[in-house]
Amino acid sequence: MKKILLSISSILFAGAILAGGTGAFINSQNTSTGNTFATGVIELKIDNESYVTDDAGVLVYSPSTSWVLSPLPGKLFFNFPDLKPGDVGEDTISLHVNTNNAWACMNVKITATPENGQSEPEAVVDQTIEVNSGELQKHLYFVFWADDGDNVYEKREKIFKEGLVNDIWDGQNWALADSKTNVWGGGGPLPANTVKYIGKAWCFGELTKNPVDQDGKGKTNDNGPLARGTGVSCVGKDVDNTVQSDGLVADVSFLVEQSRSNSEFLCDGNEEGDYGYCSPGYWKQNQHFDSWVGYTPNQQFSAVFENAFSGKTLLQVLQLGGGGLNALGRATVGALLNATSLDFPYSQAEVINMFNAVYPGSNSSYDDLKAKFTLPENCPLN
């Protein structure tokens, strides 16, 4: 305290000399002006380049679902009101992060599945008339991959999500780049001032992946899907009249978050260990039946769980459409099979007991349990 008082006295004394003196003094003064603190900016802008089959079945550029770099409000990735079985589309999204490294997540959520009335051919084979009972989501197959910008699925490009929209568009975050995953390889966040590309292709029917040779060029003027194809093909012969006039509405969103001082960020918000998870869409495909352990596709659901789906097999429950109890049924059978083969958060007995505890119950309780059984895709099986 004594040192502080002495300093104050010295200052006052010097001031008295300056005020009373008449002579000139040699001095020097330097000033630093405009010292500023400001928060940094995390901003994601996106553009989209889209192709779709036209009325003649030929792949063409789609201007209504393509746009230059901009924020997303008002933009549509999908705007196709007259689909026909066998139609296919391909888009490549480019993600532009500004001056800060960032983690990135993607989310697609079905918001409506309108029946849109029934034509006479549909009424013969489909008696569902509720507002959101359309079946289109059970016949649209999607595949998403880390693209190099040329709108073509090429060899060695990593697929990070695929399946029927009924199974994969559940509103769960998909990790593009978080502390455990980077779909473009190499790990870590998206570097500032760079561009990353996501390819996505869809098929109204049965999709087959036919990746073309990797040309290593990225995007040029002459190596896109009109020149080399999309890398996928689509057959619609097994689509029947149940989908006539049906619709599908979905929200597509992206999240970016600063990575500095945020090294543990996960898109699913769960910092627990890496769990294995294969989606219901994986388990219901006949080429994956050899991965079933301890249960068979033709086994009655009621032989394992409470009789929520009378007369239906485990496979038939996996094939159900719609939300509520049906959605929980799909997630529950998937969780049971994951528990038999993978490092899953719940044991077989826990999955069975958890389902039996909520059935019969409300849609909100079904949704809560479905969320527990649904994890980020991490399927190491064949």
C-alpha positions as CSV (number, residue, x, y, z in Angstrom):
1,M,0.0,0.0,0.0
2,K,2.9,2.3,0.8
3,K,4.3,1.9,-2.8
4,I,1.0,2.8,-4.3
5,L,0.7,6.0,-2.3
6,L,4.2,7.0,-3.2
7,S,3.5,6.6,-6.9
8,I,0.4,8.8,-6.6
9,S,2.4,11.5,-4.9
10,S,5.1,11.4,-7.6
11,I,2.4,11.9,-10.3
12,L,0.9,14.9,-8.5
13,F,4.3,16.4,-8.0
14,A,5.2,16.1,-11.7
15,G,1.9,17.7,-12.6
16,A,2.8,20.7,-10.4
17,I,6.1,21.2,-12.2
18,L,4.4,21.1,-15.7
19,A,1.7,23.5,-14.6
20,G,4.0,26.1,-13.1
21,G,7.1,25.9,-15.4
22,T,7.7,28.2,-18.3
23,G,10.5,26.3,-20.1
24,A,10.3,23.8,-23.0
25,F,10.8,20.0,-22.5
26,I,12.2,17.4,-24.8
27,N,9.6,14.5,-25.1
28,S,8.4,11.7,-27.2
29,Q,4.8,10.2,-27.4
30,N,3.5,7.1,-29.2
31,T,-0.2,6.1,-29.3
32,S,-1.8,2.7,-30.2
33,T,-5.3,3.5,-31.4
34,G,-8.3,1.3,-32.2
35,N,-7.5,-1.6,-29.9
36,T,-10.4,-4.1,-30.5
37,F,-11.8,-7.4,-29.4
38,A,-14.5,-9.1,-31.6
39,T,-16.0,-12.5,-31.7
40,G,-15.1,-14.7,-34.7
41,V,-17.7,-15.9,-37.2
42,I,-18.8,-19.4,-38.0
43,E,-20.8,-19.3,-41.2
44,L,-21.7,-22.1,-43.6
45,K,-22.9,-21.4,-47.1
46,I,-24.0,-24.1,-49.6
47,D,-24.5,-24.6,-53.3
48,N,-26.1,-27.5,-55.0
49,E,-25.8,-29.0,-58.5
50,S,-28.7,-31.4,-59.3
51,Y,-29.6,-33.8,-62.1
52,V,-32.7,-35.9,-62.6
53,T,-34.3,-38.2,-65.3
54,D,-36.7,-36.3,-67.5
55,D,-40.0,-37.6,-69.0
56,A,-38.1,-39.5,-71.6
57,G,-36.0,-41.2,-68.9
58,V,-32.8,-39.3,-69.8
59,L,-30.6,-37.7,-67.2
60,V,-30.7,-33.9,-67.4
61,Y,-29.7,-30.9,-65.4
62,S,-32.3,-29.8,-62.9
63,P,-32.4,-26.0,-62.5
64,S,-35.2,-26.0,-59.9
65,T,-33.0,-27.9,-57.4
66,S,-29.7,-26.3,-58.3
67,W,-28.3,-23.0,-56.9
68,V,-25.2,-21.0,-56.4
69,L,-23.5,-20.3,-53.1
70,S,-26.0,-19.1,-50.5
71,P,-27.7,-19.8,-47.2
72,L,-30.3,-22.6,-47.3
73,P,-33.7,-20.8,-46.5
74,G,-35.8,-20.8,-49.6
75,K,-33.7,-23.5,-51.4
76,L,-34.9,-27.1,-52.2
77,F,-32.7,-30.1,-52.6
78,F,-35.7,-32.1,-53.9
79,N,-38.7,-30.7,-55.9
80,F,-40.0,-33.5,-58.1
81,P,-43.9,-33.7,-58.1
82,D,-44.3,-36.3,-60.9
83,L,-42.0,-39.3,-60.1
84,K,-42.2,-42.5,-62.1
85,P,-40.7,-45.9,-61.1
86,G,-37.2,-46.1,-62.2
87,D,-36.5,-42.4,-61.9
88,V,-33.1,-41.5,-60.6
89,G,-31.4,-38.3,-59.4
90,E,-28.0,-37.1,-58.4
91,D,-26.9,-34.0,-56.5
92,T,-23.6,-32.8,-55.2
93,I,-23.6,-30.3,-52.3
94,S,-20.6,-28.1,-51.7
95,L,-20.0,-26.9,-48.1
96,H,-18.1,-23.6,-47.7
97,V,-16.9,-22.8,-44.2
98,N,-15.4,-19.3,-43.7
99,T,-12.4,-18.3,-41.6
100,N,-12.7,-20.8,-38.6
101,N,-12.1,-24.5,-38.6
102,A,-15.4,-26.2,-37.8
103,W,-17.1,-29.5,-37.0
104,A,-20.0,-30.3,-39.3
105,C,-23.2,-32.4,-39.1
106,M,-26.1,-33.2,-41.4
107,N,-29.7,-34.0,-40.6
108,V,-32.6,-35.1,-42.7
109,K,-36.1,-35.5,-41.2
110,I,-39.4,-36.6,-42.7
111,T,-42.1,-34.1,-41.9
112,A,-45.0,-35.5,-43.9
113,T,-46.0,-38.6,-45.9
114,P,-49.2,-37.5,-47.5
115,E,-51.6,-40.0,-49.1
116,N,-53.0,-37.2,-51.4
117,G,-56.2,-39.1,-52.0
118,Q,-56.4,-42.4,-53.9
119,S,-56.8,-43.2,-57.6
120,E,-58.9,-46.2,-58.5
121,P,-55.9,-48.5,-59.1
122,E,-54.4,-47.5,-55.8
123,A,-57.6,-48.1,-53.9
124,V,-57.7,-51.7,-55.1
125,V,-54.4,-52.6,-53.4
126,D,-54.1,-49.9,-50.6
127,Q,-56.9,-49.1,-48.2
128,T,-55.0,-46.6,-46.1
129,I,-56.5,-43.1,-46.4
130,E,-55.1,-41.3,-43.4
131,V,-53.4,-37.9,-44.0
132,N,-49.8,-39.2,-43.5
133,S,-50.2,-42.8,-44.6
134,G,-48.5,-42.6,-48.0
135,E,-46.1,-45.3,-48.9
136,L,-43.6,-43.4,-51.2
137,Q,-41.0,-43.3,-48.4
138,K,-40.8,-47.1,-48.5
139,H,-39.7,-47.0,-52.2
140,L,-37.2,-44.1,-52.4
141,Y,-33.7,-45.3,-51.8
142,F,-30.8,-42.9,-51.1
143,V,-27.0,-43.1,-51.0
144,F,-24.8,-40.4,-49.6
145,W,-21.0,-40.3,-50.2
146,A,-17.9,-38.1,-49.8
147,D,-17.6,-36.7,-53.3
148,D,-14.7,-34.8,-55.0
149,G,-17.1,-32.4,-56.6
150,D,-17.8,-34.0,-60.0
151,N,-21.3,-35.3,-59.2
152,V,-20.3,-38.9,-59.9
153,Y,-20.0,-41.8,-57.5
154,E,-16.4,-43.1,-58.1
155,K,-14.4,-46.0,-56.9
156,R,-12.7,-45.3,-53.5
157,E,-15.3,-42.6,-52.5
158,K,-16.7,-43.4,-49.1
159,I,-20.5,-43.9,-48.7
160,F,-21.5,-42.7,-45.2
161,K,-25.3,-43.2,-45.3
162,E,-27.7,-45.3,-47.4
163,G,-31.1,-46.9,-47.3
164,L,-34.8,-46.3,-47.8
165,V,-35.8,-42.9,-46.6
166,N,-38.3,-44.6,-44.3
167,D,-35.3,-46.0,-42.3
168,I,-32.6,-43.3,-42.5
169,W,-34.5,-40.0,-42.6
170,D,-35.3,-40.1,-38.9
171,G,-34.0,-36.7,-37.7
172,Q,-30.8,-38.1,-36.2
173,N,-27.6,-36.1,-36.8
174,W,-25.1,-37.6,-39.2
175,A,-21.5,-36.9,-38.5
176,L,-19.7,-35.3,-41.5
177,A,-16.7,-34.2,-39.4
178,D,-16.7,-34.5,-35.6
179,S,-14.2,-35.7,-33.1
180,K,-14.6,-39.3,-34.1
181,T,-15.5,-39.2,-37.8
182,N,-14.5,-37.4,-41.0
183,V,-16.2,-38.8,-44.0
184,W,-13.6,-37.3,-46.3
185,G,-10.8,-39.0,-44.4
186,G,-7.8,-37.8,-42.5
187,G,-9.8,-36.9,-39.3
188,G,-10.3,-33.5,-37.8
189,P,-12.6,-30.6,-38.5
190,L,-13.3,-28.9,-41.8
191,P,-10.4,-26.5,-42.4
192,A,-11.2,-22.8,-42.7
193,N,-11.6,-21.4,-46.2
194,T,-12.0,-24.8,-47.9
195,V,-14.7,-26.5,-49.8
196,K,-16.0,-30.1,-49.1
197,Y,-18.5,-32.0,-51.3
198,I,-21.3,-34.4,-50.5
199,G,-22.7,-36.6,-53.3
200,K,-26.2,-38.0,-53.0
201,A,-28.1,-40.2,-55.4
202,W,-31.7,-41.4,-55.2
203,C,-33.7,-44.1,-56.9
204,F,-37.5,-44.6,-57.1
205,G,-37.2,-48.4,-57.0
206,E,-34.2,-50.7,-56.5
207,L,-30.8,-48.9,-56.6
208,T,-27.6,-50.6,-57.7
209,K,-24.2,-49.0,-57.1
210,N,-21.9,-49.0,-60.1
211,P,-19.0,-46.7,-59.2
212,V,-17.1,-45.5,-62.1
213,D,-13.3,-45.3,-62.3
214,Q,-11.8,-42.5,-60.2
215,D,-10.3,-39.9,-62.6
216,G,-8.7,-37.9,-59.8
217,K,-9.7,-34.6,-61.4
218,G,-12.4,-33.4,-59.1
219,K,-14.8,-31.2,-61.0
220,T,-13.9,-30.2,-64.6
221,N,-16.1,-29.1,-67.5
222,D,-16.4,-32.5,-69.1
223,N,-16.3,-35.3,-66.4
224,G,-19.7,-34.9,-64.8
225,P,-22.7,-37.3,-64.8
226,L,-24.0,-36.3,-68.2
227,A,-20.6,-37.6,-69.6
228,R,-19.9,-40.5,-67.3
229,G,-23.1,-41.4,-65.6
230,T,-24.0,-41.0,-61.9
231,G,-22.3,-44.2,-60.7
232,V,-25.7,-45.7,-59.7
233,S,-28.6,-47.3,-61.6
234,C,-32.3,-47.7,-60.8
235,V,-34.9,-50.3,-61.7
236,G,-38.5,-49.6,-60.8
237,K,-40.3,-52.8,-62.0
238,D,-41.2,-53.9,-58.4
239,V,-43.0,-50.6,-57.5
240,D,-46.7,-51.2,-57.5
241,N,-49.9,-49.1,-57.4
242,T,-49.8,-48.5,-53.6
243,V,-47.6,-45.4,-54.2
244,Q,-49.8,-43.7,-56.7
245,S,-50.3,-40.0,-55.8
246,D,-48.4,-40.4,-52.6
247,G,-46.0,-37.7,-51.4
248,L,-43.0,-37.1,-49.2
249,V,-41.9,-33.9,-47.4
250,A,-38.6,-33.6,-45.5
251,D,-36.3,-31.0,-43.9
252,V,-32.6,-31.0,-44.7
253,S,-30.3,-29.1,-42.3
254,F,-26.6,-28.7,-41.5
255,L,-24.9,-27.6,-38.4
256,V,-21.3,-26.3,-38.1
257,E,-19.6,-25.6,-34.8
258,Q,-16.2,-24.2,-33.9
259,S,-13.6,-26.8,-33.3
260,R,-11.0,-24.8,-31.3
261,S,-11.3,-25.5,-27.6
262,N,-14.0,-28.0,-28.5
263,S,-12.0,-31.1,-29.2
264,E,-14.7,-33.6,-28.0
265,F,-17.6,-32.5,-30.1
266,L,-19.8,-35.2,-31.4
267,C,-22.7,-34.8,-33.8
268,D,-24.9,-37.1,-31.8
269,G,-24.1,-35.3,-28.5
270,N,-23.0,-38.6,-27.0
271,E,-19.5,-38.8,-25.7
272,E,-19.7,-42.4,-24.7
273,G,-17.6,-45.1,-26.4
274,D,-17.9,-46.1,-30.0
275,Y,-20.9,-48.4,-30.3
276,G,-21.7,-50.6,-33.2
277,Y,-25.0,-49.9,-35.0
278,C,-26.6,-51.3,-38.1
279,S,-29.8,-49.7,-39.2
280,P,-33.2,-51.6,-39.6
281,G,-32.6,-51.1,-43.3
282,Y,-29.5,-53.2,-43.1
283,W,-31.1,-56.0,-41.1
284,K,-34.1,-56.5,-43.5
285,Q,-32.0,-57.0,-46.6
286,N,-31.8,-60.7,-47.6
287,Q,-28.1,-60.5,-48.4
288,H,-27.6,-59.7,-44.8
289,F,-29.6,-62.5,-43.3
290,D,-26.3,-64.3,-42.6
291,S,-25.6,-61.7,-40.0
292,W,-28.6,-62.6,-37.9
293,V,-27.4,-64.4,-34.8
294,G,-29.8,-66.3,-32.4
295,Y,-32.9,-65.2,-34.3
296,T,-34.3,-65.8,-37.8
297,P,-36.2,-63.6,-40.1
298,N,-39.3,-65.8,-40.0
299,Q,-39.4,-66.0,-36.2
300,Q,-42.6,-64.5,-34.8
301,F,-42.3,-61.2,-33.1
302,S,-44.6,-62.4,-30.3
303,A,-42.1,-65.2,-29.6
304,V,-39.6,-62.6,-28.3
305,F,-41.6,-59.6,-27.3
306,E,-45.1,-58.7,-26.1
307,N,-47.6,-59.4,-28.9
308,A,-47.6,-55.9,-30.4
309,F,-47.7,-57.1,-34.0
310,S,-50.0,-60.1,-34.1
311,G,-49.0,-62.7,-36.7
312,K,-46.0,-60.8,-38.0
313,T,-42.4,-62.1,-38.1
314,L,-39.4,-60.2,-37.1
315,L,-38.6,-59.5,-40.7
316,Q,-42.2,-58.3,-41.4
317,V,-41.9,-55.8,-38.5
318,L,-38.7,-54.5,-40.0
319,Q,-40.5,-53.9,-43.2
320,L,-43.4,-51.9,-41.7
321,G,-43.8,-48.3,-42.7
322,G,-45.0,-45.3,-40.7
323,G,-44.3,-43.8,-37.3
324,G,-45.5,-44.5,-33.8
325,L,-45.6,-48.2,-32.8
326,N,-44.5,-49.3,-36.3
327,A,-41.4,-47.1,-36.1
328,L,-40.6,-48.4,-32.7
329,G,-41.1,-52.0,-33.9
330,R,-38.5,-51.5,-36.6
331,A,-36.0,-49.9,-34.2
332,T,-36.6,-52.6,-31.6
333,V,-35.9,-55.6,-33.9
334,G,-32.8,-53.7,-35.2
335,A,-31.7,-53.1,-31.6
336,L,-32.2,-56.8,-30.7
337,L,-30.0,-57.9,-33.7
338,N,-27.4,-55.3,-32.9
339,A,-27.2,-56.5,-29.3
340,T,-26.5,-60.0,-30.6
341,S,-23.6,-59.1,-32.8
342,L,-22.1,-55.7,-31.9
343,D,-20.9,-53.6,-29.0
344,F,-24.4,-52.1,-28.5
345,P,-25.5,-50.0,-25.4
346,Y,-28.1,-52.5,-24.4
347,S,-28.1,-56.3,-24.0
348,Q,-30.7,-58.6,-25.7
349,A,-32.6,-58.9,-22.4
350,E,-32.6,-55.1,-21.9
351,V,-34.0,-54.5,-25.4
352,I,-36.8,-57.0,-24.7
353,N,-37.6,-55.6,-21.3
354,M,-37.5,-52.0,-22.5
355,F,-40.0,-52.7,-25.3
356,N,-42.3,-54.7,-23.1
357,A,-42.3,-51.9,-20.5
358,V,-43.7,-49.3,-22.9
359,Y,-46.1,-51.5,-24.8
360,P,-49.0,-50.8,-24.8
361,G,-48.4,-47.0,-24.5
362,S,-48.5,-43.6,-26.1
363,N,-46.8,-42.4,-29.3
364,S,-44.5,-40.1,-27.2
365,S,-43.3,-43.1,-25.2
366,Y,-42.7,-45.1,-28.4
367,D,-40.7,-42.2,-29.9
368,D,-38.6,-41.8,-26.7
369,L,-37.6,-45.5,-26.8
370,K,-37.0,-45.5,-30.6
371,A,-34.5,-42.6,-30.0
372,K,-32.6,-44.7,-27.5
373,F,-32.4,-47.6,-29.9
374,T,-31.2,-45.5,-32.9
375,L,-27.5,-44.6,-33.0
376,P,-25.2,-43.0,-35.6
377,E,-24.5,-45.5,-38.4
378,N,-21.5,-47.7,-37.5
379,C,-22.0,-51.0,-39.1
380,P,-18.9,-53.2,-39.4
381,L,-20.8,-56.2,-40.7
382,N,-20.7,-57.4,-44.3
